[in-house]
Amino acid sequence: MAESVAAEYLRLLLKRRDERANPDALAELQVLFRRRDRKPPGTFQDSSFLYIRSYDADQGVRPFSGGVFWTSPDVLLRPITSTSAYTTTLNAGDTYAIRCTLRNRGDIGVPSAKVELFLTDPTLGFDTRFAANLTLGRVPSAWVGSNESADVEFAYTVPATESGHKCLFARAFSFSPLDLPIDDFQLDPRLDRHVAQQNLNIVGQAQNYSFGMVHAPNGRLRINLRALDPEELLKLRHPVLADVEVAREFPRRGWGRLSRLELQERGGGEVVVREDAEGLAVEVRDPDGMPPGAQRELNTAVRDVLRDVHAGTARMADHRDLFARFRKMNSEARRTTFRMTVPDIGLQPRQAVGLEITSINETWQPPEVFGGITLVIVGA
């Protein structure tokens, strides 16, 4: 009862401000600035700006392209018994602490910024329907002041069905002030500042490794494998690198063939796979899905609107129909699974190298990286 009374009082205050204070102040400003032959300021629109970083220098500007966005510095997972043993390989029965840092670059604070956490098998691209929502019924929250940050921690005990290599996604949102993600199902850090991903796995050489790729029902895609230079791996500054020595000498090309990359399970429709030295070329076809040309046009339109929103020349609310069509397109997503054998490249115990797996959508013009996994391969 008290909450409803407070909500109604707040609504009346906001209405009074909009109906009286703003028009009166604007009229007065028009008079004052006319005397000085200057243009009066526009109406100030206070708002929050909630985001989770996808890379170190991230300021929440969307959309962006290029760079590694799947090893967020703001999403970390560690065993509850250790303060430093960060990982994304989970053991059944163990309890882990998931920490997510929320940031607010807006003019007003967010009293109750909430975070959803999604756990899934390693994946290129992401859709909430192919993951376990860890926070159902107990969504963690934090107060994030204006131009401040706050940490949220969540304890998770791993059931037997969820052990092994995992990918972790975080999605932030707020109802008051209203600060929401742009899509219900697709979580794309390149488009949505509310979303971040931690997709780094540690695997041994000569082991099998499986991963999924979330994609539209029609299109041309690529999966590329690329060995990281030692400096690239060290630049991640992930805590797991403190326990290994980065190897300097190892093969850097031809990882597609070295790794025996192959299709494991189709996600529906027709999937045509062609292998080459760098990975796989994948074509997916389904007559019931949105054609590639329509996907391309819609993706371009959404990116243009997001740029205008960030520049302050447009509002999300003015493009509801566009984002409704965007969400409908993303609701058609499928997941196809691939398997690879990590080659034995002669690493000694506690030696490590980095391998980057990326998925590229060649339907877009120009082609775009839409998902990635970083593997730290260690010697036995």
VEXSE-552037 format. One record per residue: chain; x, y, z of N, C-alpha, C in turn; residue in one letter; residue number from 1. Coordinates in steps of 0.1 Angstrom, whole numbers. Example, Ala and Ser with C-alpha at 12.3 -4.5 7.8 and 13.67 -1.06 7.14 Angstrom:
residues 2
A,132,-57,78,123,-45,78,132,-33,78,A,1 .
A,128,-22,71,137,-11,71,129,0,79,S,2 .
END
This chain:
residues 380
A,8,-12,0,0,0,0,9,13,0,M,1 .
A,19,13,9,28,24,10,35,27,-3,A,2 .
A,39,16,-10,46,17,-23,37,24,-33,E,3 .
A,24,20,-34,15,26,-44,13,40,-41,S,4 .
A,12,44,-28,10,58,-25,22,66,-29,V,5 .
A,34,61,-26,46,68,-30,47,70,-45,A,6 .
A,44,59,-52,45,60,-67,35,70,-72,A,7 .
A,23,71,-67,13,81,-71,18,95,-68,E,8 .
A,24,97,-57,29,110,-53,40,114,-62,Y,9 .
A,49,105,-66,60,108,-75,55,111,-89,L,10 .
A,44,104,-93,38,107,-106,33,121,-106,R,11 .
A,26,125,-96,20,139,-95,31,149,-95,L,12 .
A,42,147,-88,53,156,-88,59,158,-102,L,13 .
A,62,147,-109,67,148,-122,58,155,-132,L,14 .
A,45,152,-130,35,159,-139,35,174,-136,K,15 .
A,36,178,-123,36,192,-120,48,199,-126,R,16 .
A,60,192,-125,72,198,-130,71,200,-145,R,17 .
A,65,190,-152,64,191,-167,54,201,-171,D,18 .
A,43,203,-164,33,212,-168,35,226,-164,E,19 .
A,43,228,-153,44,242,-148,59,247,-149,R,20 .
A,67,240,-142,81,245,-140,88,247,-154,A,21 .
A,88,236,-162,95,237,-174,90,249,-184,N,22 .
A,77,249,-186,72,260,-195,75,274,-190,P,23 .
A,74,276,-176,77,289,-170,91,293,-172,D,24 .
A,100,283,-169,114,285,-170,119,288,-184,A,25 .
A,113,281,-193,117,283,-207,112,297,-212,L,26 .
A,100,301,-208,95,314,-212,104,325,-207,A,27 .
A,109,323,-194,117,333,-188,131,334,-196,E,28 .
A,136,322,-199,149,321,-206,148,328,-220,L,29 .
A,137,326,-226,135,332,-239,137,347,-238,Q,30 .
A,131,353,-228,132,368,-226,146,372,-223,V,31 .
A,152,365,-213,166,369,-209,176,368,-220,L,32 .
A,175,357,-228,185,355,-239,183,364,-251,F,33 .
A,170,369,-253,167,378,-264,174,391,-262,R,34 .
A,175,395,-249,182,408,-246,197,408,-250,R,35 .
A,202,396,-250,217,395,-252,220,389,-266,R,36 .
A,209,388,-274,210,383,-288,218,370,-288,D,37 .
A,213,361,-279,219,348,-279,208,337,-279,R,38 .
A,212,326,-285,202,315,-286,200,309,-272,K,39 .
A,187,307,-267,185,301,-254,188,286,-254,P,40 .
A,192,281,-243,195,266,-242,182,258,-244,P,41 .
A,184,246,-249,173,237,-251,168,231,-238,G,42 .
A,158,223,-238,152,217,-226,162,206,-221,T,43 .
A,165,206,-209,174,196,-203,166,183,-200,F,44 .
A,171,172,-206,165,159,-204,174,151,-195,Q,45 .
A,170,150,-182,178,142,-173,176,128,-175,D,46 .
A,186,120,-174,185,105,-176,197,98,-170,S,47 .
A,195,85,-168,206,77,-164,213,72,-177,S,48 .
A,224,65,-175,232,60,-186,239,47,-181,F,49 .
A,231,37,-179,236,24,-173,243,16,-184,L,50 .
A,255,11,-180,262,2,-189,272,-7,-182,Y,51 .
A,276,-18,-189,287,-27,-184,297,-27,-195,I,52 .
A,310,-25,-191,321,-24,-201,323,-37,-209,R,53 .
A,326,-36,-222,330,-48,-230,345,-48,-232,S,54 .
A,351,-37,-230,366,-36,-231,371,-25,-221,Y,55 .
A,383,-24,-219,389,-15,-209,384,0,-210,D,56 .
A,385,5,-222,382,19,-225,367,22,-228,A,57 .
A,359,12,-226,345,13,-230,338,24,-222,D,58 .
A,331,33,-229,323,44,-222,308,42,-225,Q,59 .
A,304,31,-230,290,28,-233,285,33,-246,G,60 .
A,294,38,-255,290,43,-268,286,31,-277,V,61 .
A,274,31,-282,270,20,-291,263,27,-303,R,62 .
A,264,20,-315,271,7,-317,286,9,-318,P,63 .
A,293,-2,-317,308,-2,-320,311,-15,-328,F,64 .
A,322,-15,-334,327,-27,-342,342,-28,-340,S,65 .
A,346,-40,-342,361,-43,-341,365,-45,-327,G,66 .
A,376,-52,-325,381,-54,-311,375,-66,-305,G,67 .
A,381,-70,-294,376,-82,-286,365,-77,-276,V,68 .
A,353,-81,-277,342,-77,-268,337,-88,-260,F,69 .
A,343,-100,-260,337,-112,-253,346,-115,-241,W,70 .
A,355,-107,-236,362,-109,-224,360,-96,-215,T,71 .
A,348,-93,-211,345,-81,-204,353,-80,-191,S,72 .
A,359,-68,-188,366,-66,-176,357,-64,-164,P,73 .
A,344,-63,-167,334,-61,-156,326,-73,-152,D,74 .
A,329,-85,-158,322,-97,-155,333,-108,-151,V,75 .
A,333,-112,-139,343,-122,-134,336,-132,-126,L,76 .
A,342,-145,-126,337,-156,-119,348,-163,-112,L,77 .
A,347,-166,-99,357,-173,-92,351,-183,-81,R,78 .
A,358,-193,-78,353,-202,-67,351,-194,-54,P,79 .
A,341,-197,-46,338,-189,-34,349,-190,-24,I,80 .
A,357,-201,-25,368,-203,-15,381,-196,-19,T,81 .
A,381,-189,-30,393,-183,-34,390,-168,-39,S,82 .
A,399,-159,-36,397,-145,-40,403,-142,-53,T,83 .
A,411,-151,-59,419,-148,-71,418,-158,-82,S,84 .
A,412,-170,-79,413,-181,-89,401,-179,-99,A,85 .
A,402,-169,-107,391,-166,-117,391,-177,-128,Y,86 .
A,379,-180,-132,377,-191,-142,364,-190,-149,T,87 .
A,362,-198,-160,348,-200,-165,347,-215,-168,T,88 .
A,355,-223,-161,353,-238,-161,348,-242,-148,T,89 .
A,336,-247,-147,328,-250,-135,328,-264,-131,L,90 .
A,329,-267,-119,328,-281,-113,315,-283,-106,N,91 .
A,308,-294,-110,295,-297,-103,297,-298,-88,A,92 .
A,287,-292,-81,287,-292,-67,295,-280,-60,G,93 .
A,304,-274,-68,311,-262,-62,303,-249,-63,D,94 .
A,306,-240,-54,299,-227,-54,309,-216,-59,T,95 .
A,304,-208,-67,312,-197,-73,306,-183,-70,Y,96 .
A,314,-173,-70,310,-160,-68,311,-153,-82,A,97 .
A,300,-147,-86,300,-140,-99,299,-125,-96,I,98 .
A,309,-118,-100,309,-103,-98,307,-95,-111,R,99 .
A,298,-86,-110,295,-77,-122,296,-63,-117,C,100 .
A,304,-55,-124,305,-40,-121,295,-33,-130,T,101 .
A,286,-25,-124,277,-17,-132,282,-2,-131,L,102 .
A,280,5,-142,284,19,-144,273,27,-148,R,103 .
A,273,40,-144,263,50,-148,269,63,-151,N,104 .
A,268,66,-164,274,79,-169,263,89,-171,R,105 .
A,252,87,-165,241,97,-167,240,108,-156,G,106 .
A,230,116,-158,228,128,-149,222,124,-136,D,107 .
A,214,113,-136,207,110,-123,211,96,-119,I,108 .
A,210,93,-106,214,80,-101,204,70,-104,G,109 .
A,208,57,-102,199,46,-104,198,39,-91,V,110 .
A,187,40,-83,186,35,-70,186,20,-69,P,111 .
A,181,13,-80,180,-1,-80,183,-7,-94,S,112 .
A,196,-7,-97,200,-12,-110,201,-28,-108,A,113 .
A,194,-35,-117,193,-49,-116,202,-56,-126,K,114 .
A,206,-68,-123,215,-76,-132,209,-90,-133,V,115 .
A,207,-94,-146,204,-108,-149,217,-115,-154,E,116 .
A,219,-127,-149,231,-135,-153,227,-148,-161,L,117 .
A,233,-150,-172,230,-161,-181,242,-170,-182,F,118 .
A,241,-183,-181,252,-192,-182,248,-202,-193,L,119 .
A,258,-204,-202,256,-213,-213,269,-219,-217,T,120 .
A,268,-230,-226,280,-236,-231,286,-225,-240,D,121 .
A,300,-226,-242,307,-216,-250,299,-214,-264,P,122 .
A,297,-201,-267,289,-198,-279,294,-186,-286,T,123 .
A,292,-186,-299,295,-174,-308,282,-167,-310,L,124 .
A,280,-155,-306,267,-149,-306,259,-154,-294,G,125 .
A,248,-148,-291,241,-152,-279,226,-149,-280,F,126 .
A,218,-158,-274,204,-157,-273,199,-163,-260,D,127 .
A,191,-156,-252,187,-160,-239,180,-174,-238,T,128 .
A,174,-178,-249,166,-190,-250,176,-203,-250,R,129 .
A,189,-200,-252,198,-211,-253,207,-211,-240,F,130 .
A,202,-206,-229,210,-204,-217,202,-206,-205,A,131 .
A,208,-208,-194,202,-209,-181,203,-195,-174,A,132 .
A,191,-190,-170,190,-177,-163,193,-180,-148,N,133 .
A,205,-176,-143,208,-179,-129,200,-171,-119,L,134 .
A,195,-160,-123,189,-150,-114,174,-150,-114,T,135 .
A,168,-160,-119,153,-161,-119,149,-161,-104,L,136 .
A,140,-152,-100,135,-152,-87,143,-145,-76,G,137 .
A,156,-142,-80,165,-135,-70,175,-127,-78,R,138 .
A,169,-116,-84,178,-108,-92,185,-98,-84,V,139 .
A,199,-98,-84,207,-89,-76,206,-75,-81,P,140 .
A,208,-65,-72,207,-51,-76,217,-43,-68,S,141 .
A,219,-31,-72,228,-21,-66,224,-7,-68,A,142 .
A,227,2,-59,225,16,-62,238,21,-69,W,143 .
A,235,27,-81,246,33,-89,244,47,-91,V,144 .
A,251,56,-84,250,70,-85,254,76,-98,G,145 .
A,251,88,-100,255,95,-112,270,96,-114,S,146 .
A,275,91,-125,290,91,-128,297,82,-117,N,147 .
A,291,72,-113,297,62,-104,295,48,-109,E,148 .
A,301,39,-101,300,25,-104,297,17,-92,S,149 .
A,292,5,-93,289,-3,-81,290,-18,-85,A,150 .
A,295,-26,-76,297,-41,-78,285,-48,-73,D,151 .
A,281,-58,-81,271,-68,-76,277,-82,-76,V,152 .
A,275,-89,-65,280,-103,-64,269,-112,-62,E,153 .
A,270,-124,-68,260,-134,-68,266,-148,-66,F,154 .
A,261,-155,-57,267,-169,-54,259,-179,-62,A,155 .
A,266,-188,-68,260,-199,-77,266,-212,-74,Y,156 .
A,258,-222,-70,263,-236,-69,259,-244,-81,T,157 .
A,269,-250,-87,268,-256,-100,261,-270,-99,V,158 .
A,250,-272,-106,244,-285,-106,252,-294,-116,P,159 .
A,250,-307,-116,257,-316,-125,255,-313,-139,A,160 .
A,243,-308,-143,240,-305,-157,247,-293,-163,T,161 .
A,253,-285,-154,259,-272,-159,274,-272,-157,E,162 .
A,281,-283,-154,295,-283,-152,302,-282,-165,S,163 .
A,315,-279,-165,323,-278,-177,326,-264,-181,G,164 .
A,331,-263,-194,334,-249,-199,321,-242,-201,H,165 .
A,321,-229,-197,309,-221,-198,312,-207,-203,K,166 .
A,301,-201,-208,301,-187,-212,292,-179,-203,C,167 .
A,295,-168,-198,287,-160,-189,283,-147,-195,L,168 .
A,270,-144,-194,265,-131,-199,259,-123,-187,F,169 .
A,260,-110,-187,253,-102,-178,245,-91,-185,A,170 .
A,233,-89,-180,224,-79,-186,218,-70,-175,R,171 .
A,221,-57,-176,217,-47,-166,204,-40,-171,A,172 .
A,196,-36,-161,184,-28,-164,179,-21,-152,F,173 .
A,170,-11,-155,164,-4,-144,150,1,-148,S,174 .
A,140,0,-139,127,4,-142,124,19,-138,F,175 .
A,132,23,-128,130,37,-123,144,43,-119,S,176 .
A,150,51,-127,146,56,-140,146,44,-151,P,177 .
A,138,46,-161,136,36,-171,149,35,-180,L,178 .
A,156,24,-179,169,22,-186,170,7,-190,D,179 .
A,165,4,-202,163,-10,-205,171,-14,-217,L,180 .
A,174,-28,-218,181,-33,-230,172,-32,-242,P,181 .
A,178,-33,-254,170,-31,-266,163,-44,-272,I,182 .
A,167,-55,-266,161,-68,-271,158,-77,-260,D,183 .
A,147,-86,-262,143,-96,-252,152,-108,-252,D,184 .
A,156,-112,-264,163,-125,-266,178,-123,-269,F,185 .
A,181,-115,-279,195,-114,-284,203,-105,-274,Q,186 .
A,214,-109,-270,223,-101,-261,236,-98,-269,L,187 .
A,237,-86,-274,248,-82,-283,255,-71,-277,D,188 .
A,267,-73,-271,274,-61,-265,278,-50,-275,P,189 .
A,278,-53,-288,282,-43,-298,271,-33,-300,R,190 .
A,258,-37,-297,247,-28,-299,241,-23,-286,L,191 .
A,243,-31,-276,235,-28,-263,245,-26,-252,D,192 .
A,246,-14,-246,255,-10,-235,251,-18,-222,R,193 .
A,239,-23,-222,234,-30,-210,240,-45,-209,H,194 .
A,247,-49,-219,251,-63,-220,266,-65,-220,V,195 .
A,271,-75,-213,285,-78,-214,287,-93,-213,A,196 .
A,299,-98,-218,301,-112,-219,315,-116,-214,Q,197 .
A,316,-128,-208,329,-133,-204,330,-147,-210,Q,198 .
A,337,-148,-221,338,-160,-229,353,-164,-231,N,199 .
A,359,-168,-220,373,-172,-220,373,-186,-213,L,200 .
A,379,-195,-220,380,-209,-214,395,-213,-214,N,201 .
A,398,-222,-205,411,-228,-204,410,-243,-207,I,202 .
A,417,-247,-217,417,-261,-222,431,-266,-224,V,203 .
A,432,-279,-222,445,-286,-224,447,-289,-239,G,204 .
A,460,-290,-243,462,-294,-257,458,-309,-258,Q,205 .
A,455,-312,-271,450,-326,-274,437,-330,-268,A,206 .
A,429,-320,-264,416,-322,-259,405,-318,-269,Q,207 .
A,393,-324,-267,381,-320,-275,375,-308,-269,N,208 .
A,369,-299,-277,362,-287,-273,350,-284,-282,Y,209 .
A,339,-282,-276,326,-280,-284,321,-266,-281,S,210 .
A,315,-260,-291,310,-246,-289,298,-245,-299,F,211 .
A,289,-236,-296,277,-233,-304,279,-220,-311,G,212 .
A,271,-218,-322,270,-205,-329,255,-202,-331,M,213 .
A,251,-190,-325,237,-186,-326,237,-177,-339,V,214 .
A,227,-180,-347,227,-173,-360,212,-172,-366,H,215 .
A,210,-163,-376,198,-162,-382,195,-175,-391,A,216 .
A,183,-178,-395,180,-190,-403,186,-189,-417,P,217 .
A,189,-177,-422,195,-176,-436,207,-167,-435,N,218 .
A,218,-171,-442,229,-162,-443,242,-170,-446,G,219 .
A,253,-162,-448,266,-167,-450,275,-163,-439,R,220 .
A,281,-173,-432,289,-171,-420,302,-177,-421,L,221 .
A,311,-173,-413,325,-179,-412,329,-181,-397,R,222 .
A,336,-191,-395,343,-194,-382,358,-194,-385,I,223 .
A,365,-184,-379,379,-183,-381,386,-187,-368,N,224 .
A,398,-193,-369,407,-196,-358,420,-189,-360,L,225 .
A,424,-182,-350,436,-174,-351,445,-175,-338,R,226 .
A,457,-178,-339,466,-178,-328,469,-164,-324,A,227 .
A,469,-161,-311,472,-148,-305,487,-147,-304,L,228 .
A,492,-135,-307,506,-131,-303,507,-131,-288,D,229 .
A,518,-134,-282,520,-134,-268,515,-121,-262,P,230 .
A,518,-109,-268,514,-96,-263,499,-95,-263,E,231 .
A,492,-100,-273,478,-100,-273,472,-107,-261,E,232 .
A,477,-119,-258,472,-127,-247,475,-120,-234,L,233 .
A,487,-115,-232,490,-108,-220,482,-95,-218,L,234 .
A,478,-89,-229,470,-76,-228,456,-79,-222,K,235 .
A,452,-91,-222,438,-94,-216,439,-92,-201,L,236 .
A,451,-93,-195,453,-91,-181,443,-100,-172,R,237 .
A,439,-111,-178,430,-120,-170,438,-126,-159,H,238 .
A,431,-128,-147,438,-133,-135,444,-147,-138,P,239 .
A,438,-155,-147,444,-169,-149,458,-169,-154,V,240 .
A,461,-158,-161,475,-157,-167,486,-156,-157,L,241 .
A,482,-153,-145,493,-152,-134,499,-166,-131,A,242 .
A,492,-177,-135,496,-190,-131,503,-197,-142,D,243 .
A,505,-191,-154,511,-198,-165,522,-189,-171,V,244 .
A,530,-195,-180,540,-187,-187,536,-188,-202,E,245 .
A,535,-176,-208,530,-175,-222,542,-180,-231,V,246 .
A,539,-190,-239,549,-196,-248,551,-186,-260,A,247 .
A,563,-185,-264,567,-176,-275,568,-184,-289,R,248 .
A,571,-197,-288,573,-204,-300,562,-214,-302,E,249 .
A,554,-213,-312,543,-223,-316,537,-219,-329,F,250 .
A,531,-228,-336,525,-226,-349,515,-214,-348,P,251 .
A,515,-206,-358,505,-194,-358,495,-194,-370,R,252 .
A,497,-203,-379,488,-204,-390,482,-218,-392,R,253 .
A,471,-218,-400,465,-231,-403,458,-238,-392,G,254 .
A,453,-231,-382,447,-237,-370,434,-244,-374,W,255 .
A,427,-239,-385,415,-246,-389,417,-261,-391,G,256 .
A,428,-264,-399,430,-278,-402,437,-285,-391,R,257 .
A,446,-278,-384,453,-284,-372,443,-289,-362,L,258 .
A,432,-281,-360,422,-284,-349,411,-294,-353,S,259 .
A,410,-298,-366,400,-307,-370,386,-302,-366,R,260 .
A,383,-290,-371,370,-283,-368,359,-289,-376,L,261 .
A,348,-293,-370,337,-300,-377,323,-297,-372,E,262 .
A,313,-298,-380,299,-297,-376,295,-308,-367,L,263 .
A,288,-305,-356,284,-315,-346,269,-316,-346,Q,264 .
A,261,-305,-346,247,-306,-346,241,-294,-353,E,265 .
A,232,-297,-362,225,-286,-370,214,-280,-361,R,266 .
A,212,-266,-363,202,-259,-355,189,-258,-362,G,267 .
A,187,-265,-374,175,-264,-382,178,-259,-395,G,268 .
A,169,-263,-405,172,-258,-419,184,-266,-425,G,269 .
A,189,-260,-436,200,-266,-443,213,-259,-439,E,270 .
A,223,-267,-435,236,-261,-431,247,-267,-440,V,271 .
A,254,-259,-448,264,-263,-457,277,-258,-451,V,272 .
A,287,-267,-449,300,-264,-443,311,-267,-453,V,273 .
A,320,-257,-454,332,-259,-462,344,-256,-454,R,274 .
A,354,-265,-453,366,-263,-445,377,-257,-453,E,275 .
A,385,-248,-447,397,-242,-453,408,-241,-442,D,276 .
A,419,-235,-446,430,-235,-436,427,-226,-424,A,277 .
A,419,-216,-425,416,-207,-414,404,-211,-405,E,278 .
A,396,-220,-410,384,-224,-403,373,-230,-411,G,279 .
A,361,-225,-410,349,-230,-417,342,-219,-424,L,280 .
A,337,-221,-436,327,-213,-443,314,-220,-441,A,281 .
A,304,-213,-436,291,-219,-433,280,-211,-440,V,282 .
A,271,-219,-446,259,-212,-452,247,-219,-447,E,283 .
A,238,-211,-442,225,-216,-436,213,-212,-444,V,284 .
A,204,-221,-447,192,-218,-455,180,-223,-449,R,285 .
A,169,-215,-449,156,-219,-444,146,-210,-451,D,286 .
A,137,-216,-459,127,-208,-467,117,-201,-458,P,287 .
A,116,-205,-445,107,-198,-436,113,-187,-429,D,288 .
A,126,-185,-430,133,-174,-423,133,-161,-431,G,289 .
A,137,-150,-424,138,-137,-430,150,-138,-441,M,290 .
A,148,-133,-453,158,-133,-463,170,-125,-459,P,291 .
A,182,-128,-463,194,-120,-460,194,-106,-463,P,292 .
A,188,-102,-474,187,-88,-478,179,-80,-468,G,293 .
A,167,-85,-463,159,-79,-453,166,-78,-440,A,294 .
A,174,-88,-436,182,-88,-424,192,-76,-424,Q,295 .
A,198,-75,-436,209,-65,-437,203,-51,-436,R,296 .
A,192,-48,-442,186,-35,-442,181,-32,-428,E,297 .
A,176,-41,-421,171,-39,-407,182,-37,-397,L,298 .
A,193,-44,-399,205,-43,-390,211,-29,-393,N,299 .
A,212,-24,-405,217,-11,-408,209,0,-402,T,300 .
A,195,-1,-403,186,9,-398,187,10,-383,A,301 .
A,189,-1,-376,190,-1,-361,203,6,-357,V,302 .
A,214,3,-364,226,9,-361,226,24,-363,R,303 .
A,219,28,-374,218,43,-376,210,50,-365,D,304 .
A,200,43,-361,191,49,-350,199,50,-337,V,305 .
A,207,39,-334,215,39,-321,225,50,-322,L,306 .
A,231,53,-333,241,64,-334,234,78,-332,R,307 .
A,222,79,-337,214,92,-335,210,93,-321,D,308 .
A,206,82,-314,203,83,-300,215,87,-292,V,309 .
A,226,82,-294,238,86,-287,242,100,-289,H,310 .
A,239,105,-302,243,119,-305,232,129,-300,A,311 .
A,221,123,-294,211,132,-288,201,138,-299,G,312 .
A,201,132,-311,192,137,-321,180,128,-323,T,313 .
A,179,117,-315,167,109,-317,165,102,-303,A,314 .
A,153,96,-302,149,89,-290,145,75,-294,R,315 .
A,148,65,-285,144,51,-288,128,51,-290,M,316 .
A,121,59,-282,107,58,-282,101,62,-295,A,317 .
A,109,70,-303,104,74,-316,105,63,-327,D,318 .
A,111,52,-323,114,41,-333,109,28,-328,H,319 .
A,97,28,-322,92,15,-316,90,5,-327,R,320 .
A,84,8,-338,82,-1,-349,94,-8,-354,D,321 .
A,105,0,-355,117,-5,-360,123,-15,-351,L,322 .
A,123,-12,-338,129,-22,-328,120,-34,-326,F,323 .
A,107,-32,-328,98,-44,-328,101,-54,-339,A,324 .
A,104,-48,-351,108,-57,-362,122,-63,-360,R,325 .
A,130,-56,-353,144,-61,-350,143,-72,-340,F,326 .
A,134,-71,-330,132,-82,-320,126,-94,-327,R,327 .
A,117,-92,-336,110,-103,-343,121,-111,-352,K,328 .
A,130,-103,-358,141,-110,-366,149,-118,-356,M,329 .
A,153,-113,-345,161,-120,-336,154,-132,-329,N,330 .
A,141,-132,-329,134,-143,-323,135,-156,-332,S,331 .
A,140,-154,-344,141,-166,-353,155,-173,-351,E,332 .
A,163,-169,-342,176,-174,-341,177,-189,-339,A,333 .
A,187,-195,-344,190,-209,-343,204,-211,-336,R,334 .
A,206,-223,-331,220,-226,-326,225,-238,-333,R,335 .
A,236,-237,-339,243,-249,-345,256,-251,-337,T,336 .
A,259,-264,-335,270,-268,-326,282,-273,-334,T,337 .
A,294,-270,-330,306,-274,-337,316,-281,-327,F,338 .
A,324,-289,-332,334,-296,-323,348,-294,-329,R,339 .
A,358,-293,-320,372,-292,-325,381,-300,-316,M,340 .
A,392,-305,-321,402,-311,-313,414,-302,-312,T,341 .
A,417,-298,-300,428,-289,-298,441,-296,-301,V,342 .
A,449,-292,-310,461,-300,-313,472,-300,-302,P,343 .
A,480,-310,-302,492,-311,-293,503,-303,-300,D,344 .
A,507,-292,-295,517,-284,-302,530,-283,-293,I,345 .
A,531,-293,-284,544,-295,-277,545,-285,-265,G,346 .
A,534,-280,-259,536,-271,-248,540,-279,-236,L,347 .
A,549,-273,-228,553,-279,-215,543,-276,-204,Q,348 .
A,544,-283,-193,535,-280,-182,536,-265,-178,P,349 .
A,524,-259,-175,523,-245,-171,527,-235,-182,R,350 .
A,529,-240,-195,530,-231,-206,517,-229,-212,Q,351 .
A,514,-218,-219,501,-215,-224,503,-206,-237,A,352 .
A,493,-208,-246,492,-200,-258,477,-196,-259,V,353 .
A,474,-185,-267,461,-181,-268,455,-184,-282,G,354 .
A,443,-187,-283,436,-190,-296,423,-183,-296,L,355 .
A,420,-176,-307,408,-168,-308,399,-174,-318,E,356 .
A,387,-177,-314,377,-182,-323,366,-171,-326,I,357 .
A,365,-167,-338,355,-156,-341,345,-161,-351,T,358 .
A,333,-156,-350,322,-158,-360,320,-145,-368,S,359 .
A,319,-146,-381,318,-134,-389,305,-136,-398,I,360 .
A,297,-126,-398,285,-126,-406,288,-119,-419,N,361 .
A,289,-127,-429,292,-122,-443,280,-117,-450,E,362 .
A,268,-119,-444,256,-113,-450,256,-98,-449,T,363 .
A,262,-93,-438,262,-78,-437,273,-72,-446,W,364 .
A,271,-60,-449,281,-52,-458,285,-40,-450,Q,365 .
A,298,-39,-446,308,-49,-447,306,-60,-437,P,366 .
A,312,-72,-439,311,-83,-429,315,-79,-415,P,367 .
A,308,-85,-405,310,-81,-391,313,-93,-383,E,368 .
A,322,-92,-373,324,-102,-363,312,-100,-353,V,369 .
A,305,-111,-351,293,-110,-341,295,-119,-329,F,370 .
A,306,-126,-328,308,-135,-316,322,-139,-315,G,371 .
A,327,-142,-303,341,-147,-302,343,-155,-289,G,372 .
A,353,-163,-289,357,-171,-278,372,-170,-277,I,373 .
A,378,-167,-266,392,-168,-264,396,-180,-256,T,374 .
A,404,-189,-261,409,-201,-255,423,-198,-250,L,375 .
A,426,-202,-237,440,-203,-232,443,-218,-232,V,376 .
A,452,-222,-241,456,-236,-242,468,-238,-234,I,377 .
A,467,-248,-225,478,-250,-216,484,-264,-218,V,378 .
A,497,-266,-214,504,-278,-215,499,-287,-203,G,379 .
A,501,-300,-206,496,-310,-196,505,-310,-183,A,380 .
END
